[in-house]
Amino acid sequence: MMIRLGQLKCLFPPFSPPTLYPSLLNKRASQFLLQSPPISLPSLFPLHFSSLKHSPTARPQLFLPPSSIPRCTHDTFISYKQADTRNFVSHLCVALEQNKIMAFVDLTLERGLEIGPAINEAIEQSRSAIVVISQTYASSPWCLEELVKILECTEKKGQLVFLIFVDVDPKEMREQSGPFKRIGQSEKGFRQENADKVRRWRDALRKAGNLTGWSLGNRLEADFIQFIVEKISRRLSCSHKDLFAFHPVGLDSQVQALCSLLQLTVEKVRIVGISGARGIGRTTLVRALYYRIANQFDRSCFLANVKDISSQEGLLKMQETLFGDLLGNGDSEVGNNIYEVMNLMRSKLPKKRLLLVFDDVEGLLEPLSHLIESMNFALGSRVILIPRHEETLIGLCRDIYEVRVLNDDQALELFSWNAFLEMHPKIDYRMLSNCFVSFSKGLPLVLTVMGSFFRGKSITEWQRAFDRLKEIPHGKVHDILRIVIDGLEANERTIFLDIACFLNGYDKEVIIKSLDQCNVYATSGIDILAQNSLIYIDEDNKIWMHDLLQEMGRRIVIQECPENPSKRSRIWHHEDALRVVSQNSGTNAIEGIKLDMVDVEDLISNADSFKKMKKLRLFMVADLTPHCGPAGHLSEKLWECFARNNNNTLACWEALVKQVSKFWFRGA
């Protein structure tokens, strides 16, 4: 009997959400909180809420110089109308402070038509802004001026904006109806000569209304606040990391060139493809453009790590994800009929001007054509495709932008920022820096990884690495990056290969919990890999590895024994794993193994194969949570489960799942 293990997902117990990221303390918020009693917030929050979909989960590859970082005094600025959201904002501030997010809250009781210089400065020096939209928000010229200033900082500086709707329908804000119909006219001092301001305020409200936000609705306020603080914390943590780590060397000119190719002022639908060598920074380029232009569209979505959706099931999932993202409702449950989803998209998104980015697409000509057709684009919509292989673009795009490699000066600058945290190499390292740069072929990924790896190392270590680099024929990228991997300590190398073979795209806390059970020091190891730019952690707390690095990690494992997978440390291809199990050819070399579809009877009859895997510490089924434990313990547990020959194979499998799950929680 064949069982698709993905269908048994419900048998695995859910896991706790990851811990929140810390930022900074807030004295101003502390003063404000004295005026309103704090509320008790639960430690867990509902997982079914949607995240802020206006931000991409992308693969950053370029680095930012400290000298170009804007001075930010606050993590966030809160804009709100005191009359009807004072208590809500006070509770919000409690939650922000508990998560060490420094917020600026204006305590001024008397407000006029003009916001003061101090407020303008506070907005400019904040990394983000939280706008709490309430019934009377639009009646305050002060609030409207704050909103205008916030959107200005968003356009010029890329400042993050988080919208919270309290007892307000976002549609009313977009359509200037309901409480937004008579803007600014309830305040004293408002006169007809302020008509220009009113037009500016209306434009700001309309722009803000087209951004994705969160509505309180009928949710419990405590749960809602905990949820949004979690999302804000993740976004700030991600943006903080990007701000201090990534430098867009040579990026601005390419962003402008790509923007020109998109022809944003032309009222027709355009589909543009992005080509270029892997590691050249295609995702980084498009992400930078996305942040600059997303607010010019009714809806926008950056869909990362698309990969293969050629099957009907994959296409349906993709449509559901897009449907939920664009409506701001999270993943949408709309049944299992592709045509139903298409019709829903046409009816729910009529004539919306959309900006869509599909990143890392592969072999998707026909399904992607159907998906794009189902979106019912309005004139002025734009679609950007970033393929894994350029052949994917044939037939889909007339316009293709080819990303350029960095020239010698740009390459040296990028390498220097990563190696020395300065624009130029130190004098003693200048010659070696130029030598390393010459091997990079202008690829930002190579420059970033090499520069990060050599940071803080002595000239002797640099020279030793360069001597090895000279032996690489034709400067092959994989071999260049191999030098960095070989320079890792054993613990970090283990984590790197585990992520490359099994755990790429998994939640950070799940990875840490899994590897800690294997006696691997995951927390410190993940930090070291991130510092060396070998992995990155996105705003959803997931760990990602560039596909070039992942491919290189898997090559390292294959080279352990090219002819015989059973003698390799990790087996991730289903065919190889199934062959090892069904032929009872498990060996001491195997540390991790992954199966997709399996005949349970075969596993029962070949249970001895698991017993032979004396070093097995990681066992995966489909893409579910990995089961881990100290080497040898997991092998024994799996053997005990499979060796119990049961006539009811499904019951046998369910028993296996339950026992392995118990093993997972107890840590063997």
Salt bridges, closest charged atoms under 4 A:
ASP75 OD1 - ARG127 NH1 2.72
ASP106 OD2 - ARG111 NH2 3.13
GLU114 OE2 - LYS197 NZ 2.25
GLU124 OE2 - LYS149 NZ 2.62
GLU145 OE2 - ARG200 NH2 3.15
GLU152 OE2 - LYS149 NZ 3.48
GLU152 OE2 - LYS156 NZ 3.70
GLU155 OE2 - LYS207 NZ 3.22
ASP196 OD1 - ARG199 NH2 2.04
ASP203 OD1 - ARG206 NH1 3.27
GLU221 OE2 - HIS91 ND1 2.83
GLU230 OE2 - ARG234 NH2 2.85
ASP242 OD2 - ARG287 NH1 3.09
ASP252 OD1 - ARG292 NH2 2.74
ASP325 OD1 - LYS53 NZ 3.37
ASP360 OD2 - ARG59 NH2 3.93
ASP360 OD2 - LYS307 NZ 3.35
ASP360 OD2 - ARG388 NH2 2.84
GLU362 OE1 - ARG388 NH1 3.80
GLU362 OE2 - HIS389 NE2 3.84
GLU366 OE2 - HIS370 NE2 3.77
ASP399 OD2 - ARG270 NH2 2.54
GLU413 OE2 - HIS247 NE2 3.00
ASP467 OD1 - LYS470 NZ 3.56
ASP486 OD2 - ARG468 NH2 2.52
ASP486 OD1 - ARG482 NE 2.95
ASP486 OD1 - ARG493 NH1 3.31
ASP498 OD1 - ARG570 NE 2.79
ASP498 OD2 - ARG617 NH1 2.92
GLU539 OE1 - ARG235 NE 3.58
ASP547 OD1 - ARG59 NH1 3.92
ASP547 OD2 - ARG278 NE 3.57
ASP547 OD2 - ARG388 NE 3.77
ASP547 OD1 - HIS546 ND1 2.95
GLU551 OE1 - ARG278 NH2 2.89
GLU551 OE2 - HIS478 NE2 2.87
GLU551 OE2 - ARG555 NH2 3.62
ASP576 OD1 - ARG579 NH1 3.10
GLU591 OE1 - ARG570 NH2 3.89
GLU591 OE1 - ARG617 NH2 3.14
ASP623 OD1 - LYS594 NZ 2.77
